[in-house]
């Protein structure tokens, strides 16, 4: 890869121009805003301005950030489709002493993007790697969800196909930690319905367009949130889904057994009475089981 021309090592904030000090050679894994461009850190701005090159998933997306802050560092695509081809050249530049920043389209690199293999390769070659912490959709969503944050698991994107998604959720059902997922707006309604079916009526939160103009948080039992989403004509934006860990009682009870009991009871009784009967049987809250039964009926439809 040929040497890139030196860019002015400057950035601006609110019309005030700043000189960026030279940064150390190596790979600088830099978090960028997930929506609101004002969430960038001062250290990130200085690093992006001083770097010899910025690797980004989509140069058009990153250009909005660099243009906002008057940064002229060269932007180079690094994404799933070209990573294997361009990675050797990047490592070669790093070994010669270049300072290269790695960013994602939004948030912290390496979380559901191809940066992981580049960091691994850099470490294997003895290249200096530094992390610049900052915005993260998963952590912002966890903070807003109101759900337990002392132990959590980021599980990535939920599978697109329903069968695969339900099997994926079944594997995670016994995990005693708050679960964090990314999901598509076009299928989140089905996903949360599957959560209600597989996990039972756990507390959940669906967070949409975090830090953006139309930010929204829906909190409640899984069946309640599923019903609220199903009633909408359209759902747009970036989605993060948070699911509470199982309670001590839920952890010991097979949710499939509860589902069968609810279905059987509902075949002979009104939903409210069926939920009350199963609640007495398993020692679970009637309100939760009623919402769960409604979610099961919606799934069958």
Secondary structure as GFF3:
##gff-version 3
##sequence-region A 1 301
A	DSSP	beta_strand	10	13	.	.	.	ID=ss1
A	DSSP	beta_strand	16	19	.	.	.	ID=ss2
A	DSSP	beta_strand	26	30	.	.	.	ID=ss3
A	DSSP	three_ten_helix	37	39	.	.	.	ID=ss4
A	DSSP	alpha_helix	42	50	.	.	.	ID=ss5
A	DSSP	beta_strand	53	56	.	.	.	ID=ss6
A	DSSP	alpha_helix	59	68	.	.	.	ID=ss7
A	DSSP	beta_strand	75	77	.	.	.	ID=ss8
A	DSSP	alpha_helix	83	95	.	.	.	ID=ss9
A	DSSP	beta_strand	99	102	.	.	.	ID=ss10
A	DSSP	alpha_helix	115	124	.	.	.	ID=ss11
A	DSSP	beta_strand	129	132	.	.	.	ID=ss12
A	DSSP	alpha_helix	137	145	.	.	.	ID=ss13
A	DSSP	beta_strand	152	157	.	.	.	ID=ss14
A	DSSP	alpha_helix	162	172	.	.	.	ID=ss15
A	DSSP	beta_strand	178	183	.	.	.	ID=ss16
A	DSSP	alpha_helix	188	199	.	.	.	ID=ss17
A	DSSP	beta_strand	203	208	.	.	.	ID=ss18
A	DSSP	beta_strand	216	221	.	.	.	ID=ss19
A	DSSP	alpha_helix	222	230	.	.	.	ID=ss20
A	DSSP	beta_strand	239	243	.	.	.	ID=ss21
A	DSSP	alpha_helix	248	252	.	.	.	ID=ss22
A	DSSP	alpha_helix	255	266	.	.	.	ID=ss23
A	DSSP	alpha_helix	271	282	.	.	.	ID=ss24
A	DSSP	alpha_helix	286	300	.	.	.	ID=ss25
###
